[in-house]
Amino acid sequence: MRVQAELDTSGRVVSTKVLSPVGPGLSSEATAMIATAERALSDCQPYDLPEPLYESWRTIIVNFALDPREKP
């Protein structure tokens, strides 16, 4: 699963967008994993990132493994 997060200059999540999986007909497990991933991004903030490099980390993409045996 890939989730894009937009951060503000203080390292706080402003918005998230699921890049994959997307579309109608997602299983309840996939929907729960998406909610968990978004919650994890929120729970770990603020991220301690160098403000002078803000433009390089303003938008991040995080890869989550749907199966813990998979490599993201």
All heavy atoms as TSV, in Angstrom:
chain	resi	resn	atom	element	x	y	z
A	1	MET	N	N	0.848	-1.149	0.000
A	1	MET	CA	C	0.000	0.000	0.000
A	1	MET	C	C	0.901	1.220	0.000
A	1	MET	O	O	1.907	1.265	0.699
A	1	MET	CB	C	-0.883	-0.020	1.241
A	1	MET	CG	C	-1.647	1.227	1.422
A	1	MET	SD	S	-2.697	1.313	2.896
A	1	MET	CE	C	-2.277	-0.067	3.846
A	2	ARG	N	N	0.532	2.219	-0.788
A	2	ARG	CA	C	1.287	3.468	-0.869
A	2	ARG	C	C	0.397	4.625	-0.432
A	2	ARG	O	O	-0.718	4.765	-0.917
A	2	ARG	CB	C	1.775	3.702	-2.288
A	2	ARG	CG	C	2.720	2.611	-2.761
A	2	ARG	CD	C	3.166	2.849	-4.170
A	2	ARG	NE	N	4.108	3.982	-4.114
A	2	ARG	CZ	C	4.366	4.770	-5.138
A	2	ARG	NH1	N	3.781	4.593	-6.296
A	2	ARG	NH2	N	5.225	5.752	-5.011
A	3	VAL	N	N	0.929	5.430	0.493
A	3	VAL	CA	C	0.190	6.580	0.994
A	3	VAL	C	C	1.072	7.819	0.838
A	3	VAL	O	O	2.236	7.812	1.231
A	3	VAL	CB	C	-0.203	6.406	2.482
A	3	VAL	CG1	C	-0.960	7.619	2.994
A	3	VAL	CG2	C	-1.039	5.144	2.672
A	4	GLN	N	N	0.500	8.848	0.259
A	4	GLN	CA	C	1.199	10.124	0.098
A	4	GLN	C	C	0.751	11.049	1.219
A	4	GLN	O	O	-0.440	11.130	1.519
A	4	GLN	CB	C	0.850	10.738	-1.244
A	4	GLN	CG	C	1.446	12.107	-1.472
A	4	GLN	CD	C	1.079	12.632	-2.840
A	4	GLN	OE1	O	1.343	11.993	-3.839
A	4	GLN	NE2	N	0.437	13.795	-2.878
A	5	ALA	N	N	1.698	11.723	1.843
A	5	ALA	CA	C	1.377	12.675	2.905
A	5	ALA	C	C	1.987	14.029	2.568
A	5	ALA	O	O	3.111	14.106	2.083
A	5	ALA	CB	C	1.911	12.188	4.244
A	6	GLU	N	N	1.206	15.052	2.805
A	6	GLU	CA	C	1.672	16.433	2.668
A	6	GLU	C	C	1.951	16.923	4.083
A	6	GLU	O	O	1.105	16.772	4.973
A	6	GLU	CB	C	0.608	17.317	2.022
A	6	GLU	CG	C	0.270	16.947	0.604
A	6	GLU	CD	C	1.377	17.299	-0.388
A	6	GLU	OE1	O	2.112	18.272	-0.146
A	6	GLU	OE2	O	1.486	16.585	-1.395
A	7	LEU	N	N	3.133	17.512	4.291
A	7	LEU	CA	C	3.533	17.992	5.606
A	7	LEU	C	C	3.681	19.511	5.596
A	7	LEU	O	O	4.009	20.098	4.562
A	7	LEU	CB	C	4.869	17.361	6.011
A	7	LEU	CG	C	4.945	15.836	5.969
A	7	LEU	CD1	C	6.372	15.370	6.217
A	7	LEU	CD2	C	4.010	15.214	6.970
A	8	ASP	N	N	3.451	20.123	6.757
A	8	ASP	CA	C	3.724	21.552	6.858
A	8	ASP	C	C	5.164	21.738	7.349
A	8	ASP	O	O	5.873	20.759	7.615
A	8	ASP	CB	C	2.696	22.263	7.742
A	8	ASP	CG	C	2.737	21.858	9.203
A	8	ASP	OD1	O	3.725	21.220	9.648
A	8	ASP	OD2	O	1.793	22.202	9.927
A	9	THR	N	N	5.591	22.974	7.491
A	9	THR	CA	C	6.992	23.232	7.837
A	9	THR	C	C	7.370	22.754	9.234
A	9	THR	O	O	8.547	22.570	9.528
A	9	THR	CB	C	7.321	24.734	7.721
A	9	THR	OG1	O	6.420	25.471	8.539
A	9	THR	CG2	C	7.247	25.206	6.287
A	10	SER	N	N	6.384	22.505	10.089
A	10	SER	CA	C	6.680	22.001	11.429
A	10	SER	C	C	6.721	20.470	11.469
A	10	SER	O	O	6.937	19.893	12.535
A	10	SER	CB	C	5.651	22.525	12.433
A	10	SER	OG	O	4.382	21.944	12.194
A	11	GLY	N	N	6.513	19.810	10.316
A	11	GLY	CA	C	6.549	18.350	10.266
A	11	GLY	C	C	5.225	17.694	10.597
A	11	GLY	O	O	5.163	16.497	10.844
A	12	ARG	N	N	4.153	18.463	10.582
A	12	ARG	CA	C	2.824	17.903	10.845
A	12	ARG	C	C	2.127	17.539	9.542
A	12	ARG	O	O	2.288	18.222	8.535
A	12	ARG	CB	C	1.963	18.913	11.611
A	12	ARG	CG	C	2.470	19.166	13.019
A	12	ARG	CD	C	1.338	19.683	13.879
A	12	ARG	NE	N	1.435	19.385	15.279
A	12	ARG	CZ	C	1.396	18.192	15.861
A	12	ARG	NH1	N	1.306	17.116	15.178
A	12	ARG	NH2	N	1.449	18.066	17.164
A	13	VAL	N	N	1.362	16.457	9.593
A	13	VAL	CA	C	0.622	15.989	8.423
A	13	VAL	C	C	-0.552	16.930	8.165
A	13	VAL	O	O	-1.377	17.158	9.051
A	13	VAL	CB	C	0.120	14.546	8.621
A	13	VAL	CG1	C	-0.724	14.099	7.449
A	13	VAL	CG2	C	1.290	13.597	8.842
A	14	VAL	N	N	-0.600	17.459	6.956
A	14	VAL	CA	C	-1.685	18.342	6.549
A	14	VAL	C	C	-2.773	17.536	5.845
A	14	VAL	O	O	-3.962	17.749	6.049
A	14	VAL	CB	C	-1.165	19.456	5.612
A	14	VAL	CG1	C	-2.290	20.331	5.107
A	14	VAL	CG2	C	-0.108	20.281	6.317
A	15	SER	N	N	-2.344	16.569	5.014
A	15	SER	CA	C	-3.304	15.728	4.305
A	15	SER	C	C	-2.627	14.424	3.905
A	15	SER	O	O	-1.402	14.331	3.842
A	15	SER	CB	C	-3.843	16.440	3.067
A	15	SER	OG	O	-2.803	16.619	2.119
A	16	THR	N	N	-3.461	13.426	3.660
A	16	THR	CA	C	-2.970	12.147	3.151
A	16	THR	C	C	-3.815	11.737	1.952
A	16	THR	O	O	-4.979	12.146	1.829
A	16	THR	CB	C	-3.037	11.025	4.210
A	16	THR	OG1	O	-4.386	10.856	4.623
A	16	THR	CG2	C	-2.141	11.320	5.395
A	17	LYS	N	N	-3.206	10.937	1.088
A	17	LYS	CA	C	-3.911	10.427	-0.084
A	17	LYS	C	C	-3.404	9.012	-0.337
A	17	LYS	O	O	-2.196	8.787	-0.434
A	17	LYS	CB	C	-3.617	11.307	-1.298
A	17	LYS	CG	C	-4.235	10.816	-2.580
A	17	LYS	CD	C	-3.858	11.721	-3.740
A	17	LYS	CE	C	-4.436	11.210	-5.032
A	17	LYS	NZ	N	-4.002	12.030	-6.170
A	18	VAL	N	N	-4.315	8.063	-0.437
A	18	VAL	CA	C	-3.941	6.688	-0.728
A	18	VAL	C	C	-3.671	6.572	-2.219
A	18	VAL	O	O	-4.529	6.907	-3.036
A	18	VAL	CB	C	-5.040	5.700	-0.278
A	18	VAL	CG1	C	-4.664	4.281	-0.645
A	18	VAL	CG2	C	-5.288	5.828	1.214
A	19	LEU	N	N	-2.469	6.133	-2.580
A	19	LEU	CA	C	-2.107	5.969	-3.989
A	19	LEU	C	C	-2.434	4.571	-4.487
A	19	LEU	O	O	-2.762	4.388	-5.654
A	19	LEU	CB	C	-0.619	6.271	-4.185
A	19	LEU	CG	C	-0.171	7.673	-3.759
A	19	LEU	CD1	C	1.321	7.818	-3.945
A	19	LEU	CD2	C	-0.926	8.749	-4.528
A	20	SER	N	N	-2.312	3.588	-3.617
A	20	SER	CA	C	-2.698	2.221	-3.967
A	20	SER	C	C	-2.889	1.438	-2.675
A	20	SER	O	O	-2.173	1.703	-1.706
A	20	SER	CB	C	-1.641	1.555	-4.842
A	20	SER	OG	O	-0.444	1.356	-4.105
A	21	PRO	N	N	-3.804	0.533	-2.568
A	21	PRO	CA	C	-4.810	0.211	-3.568
A	21	PRO	C	C	-5.927	1.246	-3.555
A	21	PRO	O	O	-6.193	1.856	-2.522
A	21	PRO	CB	C	-5.332	-1.151	-3.105
A	21	PRO	CG	C	-5.179	-1.118	-1.612
A	21	PRO	CD	C	-3.945	-0.275	-1.354
A	22	VAL	N	N	-6.534	1.453	-4.687
A	22	VAL	CA	C	-7.657	2.384	-4.812
A	22	VAL	C	C	-8.740	1.741	-5.661
A	22	VAL	O	O	-8.505	0.747	-6.327
A	22	VAL	CB	C	-7.233	3.730	-5.448
A	22	VAL	CG1	C	-6.291	4.482	-4.537
A	22	VAL	CG2	C	-6.599	3.525	-6.798
A	23	GLY	N	N	-9.893	2.350	-5.636
A	23	GLY	CA	C	-10.972	1.883	-6.487
A	23	GLY	C	C	-12.108	1.275	-5.712
A	23	GLY	O	O	-11.986	0.986	-4.520
A	24	PRO	N	N	-13.215	1.083	-6.398
A	24	PRO	CA	C	-14.371	0.484	-5.753
A	24	PRO	C	C	-14.122	-0.993	-5.475
A	24	PRO	O	O	-13.289	-1.632	-6.105
A	24	PRO	CB	C	-15.488	0.669	-6.788
A	24	PRO	CG	C	-14.784	0.768	-8.091
A	24	PRO	CD	C	-13.452	1.400	-7.793
A	25	GLY	N	N	-14.818	-1.495	-4.503
A	25	GLY	CA	C	-14.747	-2.922	-4.227
A	25	GLY	C	C	-13.559	-3.348	-3.383
A	25	GLY	O	O	-13.195	-4.519	-3.390
A	26	LEU	N	N	-12.936	-2.418	-2.648
A	26	LEU	CA	C	-11.854	-2.813	-1.757
A	26	LEU	C	C	-12.422	-3.679	-0.640
A	26	LEU	O	O	-13.518	-3.428	-0.142
A	26	LEU	CB	C	-11.174	-1.589	-1.142
A	26	LEU	CG	C	-10.291	-0.749	-2.046
A	26	LEU	CD1	C	-9.774	0.461	-1.280
A	26	LEU	CD2	C	-9.144	-1.565	-2.592
A	27	SER	N	N	-11.669	-4.664	-0.237
A	27	SER	CA	C	-12.119	-5.536	0.846
A	27	SER	C	C	-12.151	-4.760	2.161
A	27	SER	O	O	-11.514	-3.710	2.301
A	27	SER	CB	C	-11.178	-6.733	0.984
A	27	SER	OG	O	-9.922	-6.301	1.463
A	28	SER	N	N	-12.865	-5.284	3.123
A	28	SER	CA	C	-12.917	-4.628	4.433
A	28	SER	C	C	-11.537	-4.629	5.082
A	28	SER	O	O	-11.187	-3.697	5.812
A	28	SER	CB	C	-13.952	-5.305	5.334
A	28	SER	OG	O	-13.631	-6.669	5.521
A	29	GLU	N	N	-10.737	-5.665	4.792
A	29	GLU	CA	C	-9.375	-5.722	5.322
A	29	GLU	C	C	-8.521	-4.599	4.737
A	29	GLU	O	O	-7.762	-3.949	5.450
A	29	GLU	CB	C	-8.721	-7.080	5.035
A	29	GLU	CG	C	-9.323	-8.229	5.795
A	29	GLU	CD	C	-10.548	-8.830	5.111
A	29	GLU	OE1	O	-10.907	-8.414	3.973
A	29	GLU	OE2	O	-11.162	-9.712	5.713
A	30	ALA	N	N	-8.637	-4.360	3.422
A	30	ALA	CA	C	-7.874	-3.291	2.778
A	30	ALA	C	C	-8.296	-1.934	3.315
A	30	ALA	O	O	-7.460	-1.072	3.591
A	30	ALA	CB	C	-8.046	-3.345	1.263
A	31	THR	N	N	-9.585	-1.741	3.503
A	31	THR	CA	C	-10.091	-0.489	4.051
A	31	THR	C	C	-9.557	-0.272	5.463
A	31	THR	O	O	-9.154	0.843	5.820
A	31	THR	CB	C	-11.631	-0.485	4.053
A	31	THR	OG1	O	-12.085	-0.694	2.709
A	31	THR	CG2	C	-12.192	0.817	4.574
A	32	ALA	N	N	-9.514	-1.328	6.272
A	32	ALA	CA	C	-8.984	-1.223	7.633
A	32	ALA	C	C	-7.485	-0.918	7.610
A	32	ALA	O	O	-6.995	-0.122	8.416
A	32	ALA	CB	C	-9.247	-2.516	8.406
A	33	MET	N	N	-6.744	-1.526	6.685
A	33	MET	CA	C	-5.307	-1.259	6.571
A	33	MET	C	C	-5.053	0.188	6.179
A	33	MET	O	O	-4.116	0.815	6.668
A	33	MET	CB	C	-4.674	-2.203	5.548
A	33	MET	CG	C	-4.554	-3.630	6.011
A	33	MET	SD	S	-3.389	-3.841	7.359
A	33	MET	CE	C	-1.864	-3.402	6.558
A	34	ILE	N	N	-5.863	0.730	5.289
A	34	ILE	CA	C	-5.716	2.127	4.880
A	34	ILE	C	C	-5.921	3.043	6.089
A	34	ILE	O	O	-5.128	3.954	6.337
A	34	ILE	CB	C	-6.698	2.466	3.745
A	34	ILE	CG1	C	-6.258	1.771	2.458
A	34	ILE	CG2	C	-6.821	3.971	3.550
A	34	ILE	CD1	C	-7.288	1.783	1.348
A	35	ALA	N	N	-6.966	2.788	6.862
A	35	ALA	CA	C	-7.233	3.603	8.051
A	35	ALA	C	C	-6.083	3.489	9.050
A	35	ALA	O	O	-5.674	4.491	9.659
A	35	ALA	CB	C	-8.545	3.184	8.701
A	36	THR	N	N	-5.531	2.296	9.207
A	36	THR	CA	C	-4.413	2.089	10.130
A	36	THR	C	C	-3.173	2.830	9.656
A	36	THR	O	O	-2.461	3.448	10.460
A	36	THR	CB	C	-4.120	0.584	10.283
A	36	THR	OG1	O	-5.289	-0.057	10.802
A	36	THR	CG2	C	-2.953	0.333	11.213
A	37	ALA	N	N	-2.894	2.799	8.362
A	37	ALA	CA	C	-1.731	3.497	7.811
A	37	ALA	C	C	-1.865	5.002	8.008
A	37	ALA	O	O	-0.907	5.676	8.423
A	37	ALA	CB	C	-1.571	3.161	6.334
A	38	GLU	N	N	-3.038	5.540	7.733
A	38	GLU	CA	C	-3.254	6.980	7.915
A	38	GLU	C	C	-3.136	7.360	9.396
A	38	GLU	O	O	-2.553	8.396	9.725
A	38	GLU	CB	C	-4.603	7.393	7.336
A	38	GLU	CG	C	-4.633	7.322	5.826
A	38	GLU	CD	C	-5.978	7.648	5.221
A	38	GLU	OE1	O	-7.016	7.260	5.795
A	38	GLU	OE2	O	-5.982	8.293	4.170
A	39	ARG	N	N	-3.630	6.506	10.262
A	39	ARG	CA	C	-3.526	6.769	11.704
A	39	ARG	C	C	-2.066	6.714	12.161
A	39	ARG	O	O	-1.617	7.539	12.968
A	39	ARG	CB	C	-4.383	5.774	12.490
A	39	ARG	CG	C	-4.529	6.122	13.949
A	39	ARG	CD	C	-5.574	5.266	14.685
A	39	ARG	NE	N	-5.477	3.839	14.431
A	39	ARG	CZ	C	-6.360	3.149	13.678
A	39	ARG	NH1	N	-7.382	3.771	13.102
A	39	ARG	NH2	N	-6.218	1.859	13.510
A	40	ALA	N	N	-1.291	5.782	11.615
A	40	ALA	CA	C	0.129	5.678	11.966
A	40	ALA	C	C	0.876	6.946	11.568
A	40	ALA	O	O	1.697	7.459	12.332
A	40	ALA	CB	C	0.752	4.465	11.291
A	41	LEU	N	N	0.597	7.453	10.370
A	41	LEU	CA	C	1.242	8.694	9.937
A	41	LEU	C	C	0.879	9.846	10.874
A	41	LEU	O	O	1.724	10.678	11.206
A	41	LEU	CB	C	0.831	9.036	8.504
A	41	LEU	CG	C	1.460	8.174	7.417
A	41	LEU	CD1	C	0.784	8.427	6.079
A	41	LEU	CD2	C	2.948	8.453	7.318
A	42	SER	N	N	-0.349	9.886	11.303
A	42	SER	CA	C	-0.814	10.943	12.196
A	42	SER	C	C	-0.230	10.786	13.600
A	42	SER	O	O	0.215	11.762	14.212
A	42	SER	CB	C	-2.340	10.932	12.254
A	42	SER	OG	O	-2.813	11.911	13.131
A	43	ASP	N	N	-0.207	9.565	14.112
A	43	ASP	CA	C	0.264	9.313	15.480
A	43	ASP	C	C	1.757	9.605	15.653
A	43	ASP	O	O	2.196	9.892	16.767
A	43	ASP	CB	C	-0.003	7.866	15.892
A	43	ASP	CG	C	-1.472	7.588	16.146
A	43	ASP	OD1	O	-2.278	8.543	16.169
A	43	ASP	OD2	O	-1.818	6.393	16.295
A	44	CYS	N	N	2.528	9.507	14.591
A	44	CYS	CA	C	3.982	9.685	14.676
A	44	CYS	C	C	4.422	11.135	14.501
A	44	CYS	O	O	5.611	11.423	14.568
A	44	CYS	CB	C	4.680	8.803	13.652
A	44	CYS	SG	S	4.501	7.050	14.009
A	45	GLN	N	N	3.505	12.025	14.258
A	45	GLN	CA	C	3.869	13.421	14.048
A	45	GLN	C	C	4.044	14.149	15.364
A	45	GLN	O	O	3.547	13.672	16.376
A	45	GLN	CB	C	2.828	14.098	13.167
A	45	GLN	CG	C	1.464	14.199	13.766
A	45	GLN	CD	C	0.466	14.839	12.820
A	45	GLN	OE1	O	0.776	15.473	11.845
A	45	GLN	NE2	N	-0.788	14.669	13.132
A	46	PRO	N	N	4.748	15.256	15.381
A	46	PRO	CA	C	5.398	15.902	14.240
A	46	PRO	C	C	6.708	15.196	13.902
A	46	PRO	O	O	7.388	14.665	14.770
A	46	PRO	CB	C	5.661	17.326	14.725
A	46	PRO	CG	C	5.824	17.184	16.203
A	46	PRO	CD	C	4.905	16.048	16.608
A	47	TYR	N	N	7.025	15.187	12.639
A	47	TYR	CA	C	8.263	14.586	12.160
A	47	TYR	C	C	9.380	15.612	12.312
A	47	TYR	O	O	9.215	16.781	11.982
A	47	TYR	CB	C	8.106	14.141	10.708
A	47	TYR	CG	C	7.082	13.037	10.585
A	47	TYR	CD1	C	5.753	13.312	10.303
A	47	TYR	CD2	C	7.442	11.719	10.795
A	47	TYR	CE1	C	4.811	12.302	10.222
A	47	TYR	CE2	C	6.512	10.693	10.719
A	47	TYR	CZ	C	5.197	11.000	10.438
A	47	TYR	OH	O	4.270	9.999	10.373
A	48	ASP	N	N	10.508	15.157	12.841
A	48	ASP	CA	C	11.649	16.039	13.083
A	48	ASP	C	C	12.512	16.091	11.821
A	48	ASP	O	O	13.415	15.276	11.638
A	48	ASP	CB	C	12.455	15.526	14.273
A	48	ASP	CG	C	13.561	16.474	14.675
A	48	ASP	OD1	O	13.488	17.665	14.322
A	48	ASP	OD2	O	14.501	16.015	15.341
A	49	LEU	N	N	12.182	17.033	10.949
A	49	LEU	CA	C	12.863	17.162	9.659
A	49	LEU	C	C	13.470	18.552	9.539
A	49	LEU	O	O	12.941	19.513	10.108
A	49	LEU	CB	C	11.860	16.900	8.527
A	49	LEU	CG	C	11.217	15.518	8.556
A	49	LEU	CD1	C	9.987	15.478	7.669
A	49	LEU	CD2	C	12.218	14.470	8.131
A	50	PRO	N	N	14.572	18.680	8.810
A	50	PRO	CA	C	15.241	19.980	8.709
A	50	PRO	C	C	14.429	20.986	7.897
A	50	PRO	O	O	14.225	20.814	6.696
A	50	PRO	CB	C	16.571	19.652	8.028
A	50	PRO	CG	C	16.309	18.392	7.276
A	50	PRO	CD	C	15.271	17.639	8.062
A	51	GLU	N	N	13.977	22.031	8.556
A	51	GLU	CA	C	13.133	23.025	7.894
A	51	GLU	C	C	13.773	23.658	6.657
A	51	GLU	O	O	13.084	23.910	5.674
A	51	GLU	CB	C	12.693	24.099	8.880
A	51	GLU	CG	C	11.602	24.975	8.318
A	51	GLU	CD	C	10.995	25.906	9.338
A	51	GLU	OE1	O	11.096	25.646	10.555
A	51	GLU	OE2	O	10.411	26.910	8.912
A	52	PRO	N	N	15.109	23.894	6.641
A	52	PRO	CA	C	15.697	24.483	5.430
A	52	PRO	C	C	15.523	23.603	4.180
A	52	PRO	O	O	15.599	24.096	3.066
A	52	PRO	CB	C	17.178	24.645	5.778
A	52	PRO	CG	C	17.215	24.715	7.267
A	52	PRO	CD	C	16.089	23.820	7.731
A	53	LEU	N	N	15.280	22.311	4.386
A	53	LEU	CA	C	15.092	21.383	3.261
A	53	LEU	C	C	13.621	21.056	3.027
A	53	LEU	O	O	13.287	20.040	2.408
A	53	LEU	CB	C	15.882	20.100	3.501
A	53	LEU	CG	C	17.391	20.273	3.664
A	53	LEU	CD1	C	18.043	18.953	4.033
A	53	LEU	CD2	C	17.996	20.847	2.401
A	54	TYR	N	N	12.729	21.916	3.503
A	54	TYR	CA	C	11.290	21.663	3.444
A	54	TYR	C	C	10.804	21.233	2.057
A	54	TYR	O	O	10.024	20.293	1.942
A	54	TYR	CB	C	10.523	22.898	3.911
A	54	TYR	CG	C	9.026	22.773	3.784
A	54	TYR	CD1	C	8.331	21.821	4.510
A	54	TYR	CD2	C	8.306	23.600	2.934
A	54	TYR	CE1	C	6.950	21.699	4.403
A	54	TYR	CE2	C	6.934	23.489	2.825
A	54	TYR	CZ	C	6.266	22.538	3.559
A	54	TYR	OH	O	4.907	22.413	3.441
A	55	GLU	N	N	11.253	21.882	1.022
A	55	GLU	CA	C	10.772	21.546	-0.323
A	55	GLU	C	C	11.095	20.099	-0.702
A	55	GLU	O	O	10.377	19.492	-1.492
A	55	GLU	CB	C	11.322	22.514	-1.364
A	55	GLU	CG	C	10.701	23.902	-1.274
A	55	GLU	CD	C	9.170	23.895	-1.356
A	55	GLU	OE1	O	8.603	23.183	-2.208
A	55	GLU	OE2	O	8.542	24.613	-0.557
A	56	SER	N	N	12.131	19.508	-0.123
A	56	SER	CA	C	12.485	18.123	-0.460
A	56	SER	C	C	11.653	17.095	0.316
A	56	SER	O	O	11.555	15.945	-0.096
A	56	SER	CB	C	13.974	17.874	-0.252
A	56	SER	OG	O	14.300	17.944	1.119
A	57	TRP	N	N	11.066	17.482	1.448
A	57	TRP	CA	C	10.250	16.534	2.213
A	57	TRP	C	C	8.818	16.997	2.417
A	57	TRP	O	O	8.049	16.366	3.139
A	57	TRP	CB	C	10.904	16.196	3.561
A	57	TRP	CG	C	11.256	17.352	4.448
A	57	TRP	CD1	C	12.492	17.902	4.604
A	57	TRP	CD2	C	10.393	18.076	5.342
A	57	TRP	NE1	N	12.449	18.932	5.515
A	57	TRP	CE2	C	11.161	19.062	5.993
A	57	TRP	CE3	C	9.035	18.004	5.642
A	57	TRP	CZ2	C	10.634	19.948	6.917
A	57	TRP	CZ3	C	8.492	18.892	6.559
A	57	TRP	CH2	C	9.296	19.847	7.186
A	58	ARG	N	N	8.413	18.015	1.732
A	58	ARG	CA	C	7.044	18.543	1.840
A	58	ARG	C	C	6.008	17.466	1.512
A	58	ARG	O	O	4.975	17.342	2.164
A	58	ARG	CB	C	6.904	19.714	0.882
A	58	ARG	CG	C	5.553	20.319	0.838
A	58	ARG	CD	C	5.543	21.439	-0.179
A	58	ARG	NE	N	4.300	22.143	-0.126
A	58	ARG	CZ	C	4.077	23.273	-0.732
A	58	ARG	NH1	N	5.023	23.845	-1.446
A	58	ARG	NH2	N	2.909	23.848	-0.639
A	59	THR	N	N	6.289	16.699	0.476
A	59	THR	CA	C	5.429	15.582	0.080
A	59	THR	C	C	6.240	14.300	0.209
A	59	THR	O	O	7.312	14.191	-0.375
A	59	THR	CB	C	4.965	15.735	-1.377
A	59	THR	OG1	O	4.267	16.975	-1.511
A	59	THR	CG2	C	4.061	14.589	-1.797
A	60	ILE	N	N	5.724	13.357	1.003
A	60	ILE	CA	C	6.402	12.070	1.143
A	60	ILE	C	C	5.453	10.957	0.711
A	60	ILE	O	O	4.235	11.111	0.774
A	60	ILE	CB	C	6.891	11.819	2.583
A	60	ILE	CG1	C	5.718	11.807	3.575
A	60	ILE	CG2	C	7.944	12.849	2.992
A	60	ILE	CD1	C	6.085	11.338	4.962
A	61	ILE	N	N	6.038	9.865	0.261
A	61	ILE	CA	C	5.254	8.672	-0.069
A	61	ILE	C	C	5.784	7.548	0.796
A	61	ILE	O	O	6.989	7.274	0.811
A	61	ILE	CB	C	5.351	8.316	-1.560
A	61	ILE	CG1	C	4.739	9.445	-2.395
A	61	ILE	CG2	C	4.653	6.975	-1.840
A	61	ILE	CD1	C	4.872	9.267	-3.888
A	62	VAL	N	N	4.878	6.926	1.541
A	62	VAL	CA	C	5.243	5.844	2.449
A	62	VAL	C	C	4.653	4.551	1.907
A	62	VAL	O	O	3.479	4.493	1.540
A	62	VAL	CB	C	4.717	6.121	3.871
A	62	VAL	CG1	C	5.146	5.019	4.825
A	62	VAL	CG2	C	5.197	7.479	4.366
A	63	ASN	N	N	5.487	3.529	1.830
A	63	ASN	CA	C	5.054	2.204	1.373
A	63	ASN	C	C	4.830	1.312	2.583
A	63	ASN	O	O	5.734	1.140	3.411
A	63	ASN	CB	C	6.110	1.579	0.459
A	63	ASN	CG	C	6.294	2.370	-0.803
A	63	ASN	OD1	O	5.347	2.665	-1.509
A	63	ASN	ND2	N	7.519	2.751	-1.086
A	64	PHE	N	N	3.634	0.756	2.692
A	64	PHE	CA	C	3.285	-0.164	3.761
A	64	PHE	C	C	3.059	-1.543	3.146
A	64	PHE	O	O	2.398	-1.665	2.120
A	64	PHE	CB	C	1.984	0.255	4.461
A	64	PHE	CG	C	2.081	1.547	5.221
A	64	PHE	CD1	C	1.746	2.749	4.632
A	64	PHE	CD2	C	2.477	1.539	6.539
A	64	PHE	CE1	C	1.815	3.935	5.335
A	64	PHE	CE2	C	2.555	2.723	7.275
A	64	PHE	CZ	C	2.225	3.913	6.658
A	65	ALA	N	N	3.584	-2.587	3.769
A	65	ALA	CA	C	3.338	-3.946	3.318
A	65	ALA	C	C	1.972	-4.391	3.826
A	65	ALA	O	O	1.660	-4.227	5.006
A	65	ALA	CB	C	4.426	-4.887	3.832
A	66	LEU	N	N	1.149	-4.924	2.945
A	66	LEU	CA	C	-0.166	-5.434	3.372
A	66	LEU	C	C	-0.007	-6.756	4.116
A	66	LEU	O	O	-0.804	-7.096	4.967
A	66	LEU	CB	C	-1.076	-5.607	2.159
A	66	LEU	CG	C	-1.473	-4.305	1.475
A	66	LEU	CD1	C	-2.317	-4.588	0.240
A	66	LEU	CD2	C	-2.244	-3.398	2.418
A	67	ASP	N	N	1.029	-7.484	3.770
A	67	ASP	CA	C	1.343	-8.744	4.425
A	67	ASP	C	C	2.686	-8.548	5.110
A	67	ASP	O	O	3.661	-8.176	4.459
A	67	ASP	CB	C	1.427	-9.857	3.379
A	67	ASP	CG	C	1.699	-11.230	3.994
A	67	ASP	OD1	O	2.341	-11.308	5.056
A	67	ASP	OD2	O	1.297	-12.221	3.379
A	68	PRO	N	N	2.784	-8.776	6.427
A	68	PRO	CA	C	4.043	-8.516	7.127
A	68	PRO	C	C	5.227	-9.326	6.589
A	68	PRO	O	O	6.368	-8.994	6.829
A	68	PRO	CB	C	3.749	-8.872	8.575
A	68	PRO	CG	C	2.447	-9.542	8.582
A	68	PRO	CD	C	1.744	-9.266	7.304
A	69	ARG	N	N	4.962	-10.363	5.813
A	69	ARG	CA	C	6.046	-11.144	5.231
A	69	ARG	C	C	6.569	-10.508	3.948
A	69	ARG	O	O	7.619	-10.887	3.445
A	69	ARG	CB	C	5.572	-12.567	4.946
A	69	ARG	CG	C	5.196	-13.320	6.231
A	69	ARG	CD	C	4.516	-14.602	5.919
A	69	ARG	NE	N	3.207	-14.227	5.318
A	69	ARG	CZ	C	2.181	-15.045	5.197
A	69	ARG	NH1	N	2.288	-16.288	5.578
A	69	ARG	NH2	N	1.054	-14.654	4.676
A	70	GLU	N	N	5.846	-9.539	3.406
A	70	GLU	CA	C	6.259	-8.849	2.174
A	70	GLU	C	C	7.240	-7.736	2.496
A	70	GLU	O	O	7.197	-7.147	3.565
A	70	GLU	CB	C	5.062	-8.180	1.481
A	70	GLU	CG	C	4.066	-9.083	0.885
A	70	GLU	CD	C	2.915	-8.281	0.268
A	70	GLU	OE1	O	3.114	-7.088	-0.050
A	70	GLU	OE2	O	1.841	-8.847	0.111
A	71	LYS	N	N	8.076	-7.433	1.526
A	71	LYS	CA	C	8.906	-6.244	1.640
A	71	LYS	C	C	8.150	-5.126	0.945
A	71	LYS	O	O	7.669	-5.314	-0.175
A	71	LYS	CB	C	10.253	-6.467	0.967
A	71	LYS	CG	C	11.099	-7.467	1.714
A	71	LYS	CD	C	12.461	-7.588	1.083
A	71	LYS	CE	C	13.291	-8.567	1.864
A	71	LYS	NZ	N	14.630	-8.681	1.343
A	72	PRO	N	N	8.013	-3.963	1.604
A	72	PRO	CA	C	7.249	-2.859	0.993
A	72	PRO	C	C	7.932	-2.295	-0.247
A	72	PRO	O	O	9.078	-2.431	-0.472
A	72	PRO	CB	C	7.160	-1.825	2.088
A	72	PRO	CG	C	8.126	-2.199	3.146
A	72	PRO	CD	C	8.522	-3.616	2.904
